[in-house]
Amino acid sequence: MGKGFEVKFYTGDDEEYQQQLRNQKPKPHRCDDRIEDLCQVITSFAGFDQLKQAWKVTWVCFNAEEGQEPRDPYVMLQPTDPLYKLVATRRQQQQQQASAEKQQEQSSKQQPADKK
């Protein structure tokens, strides 16, 4: 007969792996706000036009690259909703990061000119 194979089961006893699991924090999907907006439109029976608009923006969000999510207004999501505030915070962070990268890029362009 041929060689057998060995089956191993991971028990999770590895302390380093357990520490990684403890340190992981749930992170919302980048289009979570658009999904919530779509769900609110569906559950409120808002009408086909609003459903179509919410679905379109949600679809565009899922197909967009990270950081390039649509900035279209929400159909039903209000500024008092927690996801609305989360997105505003995320957009501010993206803008700050973009401006920091731009400044770093400009300073790296100026350094070779100063050396000449």
Buried (B, 14 or more C-beta within 10 A) or exposed (E): EEEEEEEEEEEEEEEEEEEEEEEEEEEEEBBBBBBBBBBBBBEEEBEEEBBEBBBEBBBBBEEEEEEEBBEBEBBBBEEEBEBBEBBEEBEEEBEEEEEEEEEEEEEEEEEEEEEE
